[in-house]
């Protein structure tokens, strides 16, 4: 689970991770980690075979209850 992440490093090839699943919670109005960062990270991870669930809120950088609830639901569906 990643909440409001940024791309840690660009221009690298990630190894294949076909069985990995990642949840990303992001804010459309996040001034610290803009929406483009979440989209770029999602694309990078998916290009290495990772299944990504991207959950958006209309808010900023704060962690919201909606994100926590969505992450919980996503995690429970894994088992």
URKA-V890575 format. One record per pair of residues at least 24 apart in sequence whose ideal C-beta (glycine too) atoms are under 6 Angstrom apart, sorted by the first residue. I is the first residue (numbers start at 1). GAP is how many residues later the second one is. Records with the same first field share a line. If there is no record, write none. Layout:
BEGIN
I->GAP ; GAP
END
This chain:
BEGIN
1->70
3->60
4->26 ; 29 ; 57
5->36
6->27 ; 31
7->30 ; 33 ; 34
14->34
16->32 ; 33
17->31 ; 32 ; 33
18->31
20->30
21->30
22->28 ; 30
23->30 ; 48 ; 51
24->30
25->30 ; 42
26->30
27->30 ; 32 ; 33
28->28 ; 30
29->31
30->30 ; 31
32->29
END
